[in-house]
Amino acid sequence: MTGYLEPAAAGADSASLRLFCFHHAGGGASGYRTWQRALGPHTSVWPVLLPGRERRRGEARFQELGPLIADMDAQLDEHATEPYAFFGHSMGALLAYRLACRRHARGATLPVALIVSSCTAPHLPPPLPSVDTLDDSALIRLLTGLGGLPAPILEFPALVSGMLPVIRDDLRVFADDREDVQPPLPCPIHIFGGDADALVDELDLTAWQECTTSGSEVRILPGDHFFLDRPDELFDHLRPLLRGYGKV
């Protein structure tokens, strides 16, 4: 277990498709712990963990997009062999997309598919205000309204205070993403969102269709911005989708 990658679960070596999973702002690889059991045996799930949290909590966090993408590309390259796919949720969707764009620009092997959820298309304006304009109370209210800070967590102020610096740095990366328009990717993009998402609506999701020349589709599932916390219906969609790509 080194760098960005968490180890694939036992028994995943025989899978025909690798799925690299990128977490949301303030999140970590632990959110994908149950995915191998749900998506195997045809897919091996490889959570991607950014520095500054969980087992990497002692490492410096990135606050700019470019250096983060370059670092991820260098470390993940040897593992990004065909066939593989990217899945990203919220900020993770933008990281997965920008990493795919970087690989496309340098002629590296691309994912067979890009799967994004709860994220506006990269060429649209940022959906959130600048994190530097929000004090801690305002940031907590924003995250609570989106479903990112459940009520039980708010009962532990020390825990919340420890989370906020990580969330702030991740949101700076998220805001830094809105830079240049990239050529469309030659791999398909599958787009998911929640029907009660207060941050990302169906038009924001549909705009991802401009980012590919190989087709895309939008699927709206029950839930808010963090519908991934209850992933059973998402798994129902992902299992046949990923099984098909594993046969490529």
N, C-alpha and C positions, 0 to 999 in steps of 0.2 A: 504494500500500500504506500504509494509515493505521490507527492504532488497533488494534482487536481483529482485524480481518479480514486474512487473507493473500489474495493475489489468486487468482482462479480460474485454473485451467490454461488454456493456449492451446486454443482450439477449443471451450470450454465455453459460449460465449455463446448458442449455439443450443439448449442443453438446456432441457427443459420443466419441470425441477424443480431448485431450489437445496437443497443439503444443508449446513446449518451444523453443524460438528463440534467438540465441546467435549472437551478433553483431561483426563486423570486428574491427580491431585495430583502435583506435581513434574514433570509432562510438559510438552509443547509442541506447536506446530503441526506440527513435522517428522514426527510420527508418522502424519500423514495425507497425506504426500507422494505415496504410491503409489495413493491412493484414486481419483483422477480417471481414471487409465488403467483401473482395475478396474471402475468404476461408470458411466463415460461410454458413449455420448454423450448419453443421455437425462437424466443427472443432472450438475449442476455442483457440485463439492465446494468448500466454503468453510471452511477451518480457522479456528477462533477461538483467538487467542493471548492469554492473560492477561499482565498486566505482570510484569516481574521476571525474564524469561527470554528466551533466543534474541535476536531483534532488539530486544526490549523490556527487556533485562536492566538497563538503566540507570534504569528507572522503578520507583517504589515499589510494593511488592506490597500487596494487600489482605489483611487478617486477619479481616474481618467480612463476612458474606454480604450484608446489605442494601445497603451502599454499592456493592459490586461489581455486584450485579444491576441497580441503578439506573443505574450507569455504562454497563454493557453495553447495556441497553435503549435509552438515549439515543443511543449510537453506532451500534447495529445497526438501528435502526428504519427508516431510509430504504432499507436493503437487504432487509428482511424483507417482501418483497412476495409475493403469492400467485402460484403455489403454491410453498411452501417447507416443509422438514421440519427437525427438530432430531435430531441424534445425539449422545449423550453416553456416555462410558465412565467408570465409577466416580464420582469426584467430578464429572466432567463431566456425568454423567447428572442429578445433583441441580441443577447450574447450569442445564442445559437445561430441566428441569422448573420450577424457580423463575422462570426468565425467561418461560416460557410462562404461568405463573400470573399474573405481573405484567401481561403483555400482555392476558390474559383480563380481569383486574380493571379495566383502563382502557379496555376495548373496542377494542383494537388487533387487527389481522389476526393470526390464530393460525396455527401450523404445521398443515399437513394431517395430520401424524402426528408423534408423539414416539417416538423409538427410544432405548432405554436398555440399557446392558449392565453387568454385574458391579457392581450397586449395590442395596443394600437399599431398600425403599420408604421414602419420606420421613417417614412417620408412625411408623416403627419406631425403637427405641433405636439409638444410634450403634454401628456394628459394631467400632469401634476404641477403645482407651483414649485418654484425653486425652493429646495429644502433649506437654503440659507435664509429665507425670509420667514421661516416658521420657528417659533420657540418650541420647547419640549411639549408644552401643553397643547399647542396647536397641532403639532405632529401626532401626538397621541390621539387627539380627536379625529384627525384625518384617517389614521390607520384603523381606529375603532369603527368608524363609519363604513369602511371598506370591508370589514370582517377580518382584518389582519391582526387585530389584538382582541381576542375573545375576553369576555368579562372576567372569567376566573383569573386570567393573568394579571389584570389590573389590580387585583387584591394583593399583589406582591410588588410594591413600588421599586424595591432594589433590583428585582429581576427586569422590570421594564426599563429602568435607568441603564442597566447594563446592555440592553438590546439596542437602545436608541443610537449610540455612536456607529454601530455596524449598519443599521438601517440608513442613517444619514450618508455614510460613505457610499453605500450601494446606490442610493438615489442620485448621488452626484454622478456616478458612472452612467446611470440610466439617462440623466439629462444630457450628459456629454455625448450620448449616442446620436443626437439629432445634428448630424454634420453634413455629409455629402450623400447624394443619391447614387446608389450603386447600380450597375447593369443588372437586369433580371437574371435570376439563377435558372439554370437548365434542369433543376430538380423540382418535382411537385411540392406544393405547400398545402398542408392540411391545417385548418384553423378551427379552434374551439373557443367558446366563450360561454359565460353564464347569463341566463335570461334576466337576472336581477343585479347585474354588475353596474354599480353606480359610476364607474370610472371609464369603462370601455363598452361602447355600444356596437350594434351589428354593422353599422357603416364603417366604424373604425376597423373592425375585423375584415370586412369585405375588401377594404383597400389593400390588404396583403396580396390580393390577386395580381396587382401590378408588379409584384416582386418576383414573378416566375414566368417562364415561357413554356412550362410543362404542365400547366393545369393546377387548379386549386379548388377547394371546397370549404364552405363554412358550416359548422355544426354548432347549434345553440343547445346547451344543456341546462338543466335546472341548477340554480345556485347563484351566488354573488361572485365578486372578484376572486374569491378563494374557494371556488367550487371544488378545487382539487383536494380539499380537506375531506371530501366525501366522494372518492373517485370511482365507485363501483360502476356508474353509468358510463364514465369515460372509458373504463377498462372494456366494457361491452363493445365500444367502438374501436378501441385500439387493437384488441386481439385479432380480429380478421384483417384489419388494415396491415398490421405488422407481419402477420403470417404470409400475406401476399408478397410483401417486399423481401421476405426471407428466401423466397424461391427464385429471386432474380439471378 
